[in-house]
Amino acid sequence: MLHGILHYAHYLLENSIEKNETVIDATCGNGNDTLFLSKVVGENGRVIAFDIQQEAIRSTKQKLVENNRENVDLILDSHANLKKHLPSEEILLGGAVFNLGYLPKGNKSVITKGTSTITAIDTILKYLKRGGLIVIVIYHGHEGGKEEKEAVIKHVMRLNQRWYHVLQYGFINQKNNPPFIIAIQKR
Ligand SMILES: C[S@@+](CC[C@H](N)C(=O)[O-])C[C@H]1O[C@@H](n2cnc3c(N)ncnc32)[C@H](O)[C@@H]1O
């Protein structure tokens, strides 16, 4: 069976993240991935979740409270500044997820951008465990989406294959710029 995009993103994450690990949600939005990761790492694990919009942090917090999840640090800051929010220099991250684009039902002009996304990817790669994954769901149909998609692809295509596997997964016969996945595994 072929997994749909969001289903496959979760499948990759739950098969590479272990209980009790610390993981990153780089774009928490309405909190769907944050909640998912919070369950995957379990109550002794930690999710560090970022968004630049107060509205997204509020929405994610509400979702976590409704589900009695207490293992998440919600950070109102750009994922480009991720390093300063890590608990220590020695931290080993179990995995990370990005959902690029704008907040669903929110302000469509606030979007993720290539430069900050790439800075965050490179920071996470430094702290990622061996075998760990960064899963990036790339939405690119909105204004500014194509530029970010091209910048991210150009960057990850150049990651040295000795150290990283880089996968692209998507449906090529769908209309209207369907989202696709880039998954980076540290070898
Ligand atoms: C597609 S949404 C994420 C959806 C989310 N995963 C969910 O389950 O609802 C993208 C989010 O990225 C946020 N964002 C944009 N630029 C950002 C940045 N530099 N750092 C962190 N978040 C950012 C937006 O505010 C928006 O909420």
The ligand as a MOL file (V3000), in Angstrom:
LIG
                    3D

  0  0  0     0  0            999 V3000
M  V30 BEGIN CTAB
M  V30 COUNTS 27 29 0 0 0
M  V30 BEGIN ATOM
M  V30 1 C 1.8390 24.3670 7.7540 0
M  V30 2 S 1.8510 25.1430 9.3150 0 CHG=1
M  V30 3 C 2.2220 23.8310 10.4300 0
M  V30 4 C 1.0740 22.8930 10.6670 0
M  V30 5 C 1.2340 22.0280 11.8890 0
M  V30 6 N 2.2320 21.0100 11.7410 0
M  V30 7 C -0.0870 21.4170 12.3490 0
M  V30 8 O -0.1220 20.2230 12.6830 0
M  V30 9 O -1.0780 22.1420 12.4080 0 CHG=-1
M  V30 10 C 3.3650 26.0710 9.2700 0
M  V30 11 C 3.6300 26.8640 10.5400 0
M  V30 12 O 4.9740 27.3330 10.4880 0
M  V30 13 C 5.0290 28.5400 11.2060 0
M  V30 14 N 6.2820 29.2410 10.8870 0
M  V30 15 C 6.5470 30.0680 9.8440 0
M  V30 16 N 7.8340 30.4750 9.8940 0
M  V30 17 C 8.3850 29.8970 11.0020 0
M  V30 18 C 9.6790 29.9440 11.5960 0
M  V30 19 N 10.6670 30.6470 11.0460 0
M  V30 20 N 9.8920 29.2310 12.7240 0
M  V30 21 C 8.8940 28.4850 13.2780 0
M  V30 22 N 7.6490 28.4170 12.7610 0
M  V30 23 C 7.3970 29.1040 11.6310 0
M  V30 24 C 3.7590 29.2440 10.7890 0
M  V30 25 O 3.4220 30.2520 11.7180 0
M  V30 26 C 2.7580 28.0940 10.7300 0
M  V30 27 O 2.0370 27.9820 11.9370 0
M  V30 END ATOM
M  V30 BEGIN BOND
M  V30 1 1 1 2
M  V30 2 1 2 3
M  V30 3 1 2 10
M  V30 4 1 3 4
M  V30 5 1 4 5
M  V30 6 1 5 6
M  V30 7 1 5 7
M  V30 8 2 7 8
M  V30 9 1 7 9
M  V30 10 1 10 11
M  V30 11 1 11 12
M  V30 12 1 11 26
M  V30 13 1 12 13
M  V30 14 1 13 14
M  V30 15 1 13 24
M  V30 16 1 14 15
M  V30 17 1 14 23
M  V30 18 2 15 16
M  V30 19 1 16 17
M  V30 20 1 17 18
M  V30 21 2 17 23
M  V30 22 1 18 19
M  V30 23 2 18 20
M  V30 24 1 20 21
M  V30 25 2 21 22
M  V30 26 1 22 23
M  V30 27 1 24 25
M  V30 28 1 24 26
M  V30 29 1 26 27
M  V30 END BOND
M  V30 END CTAB
M  END
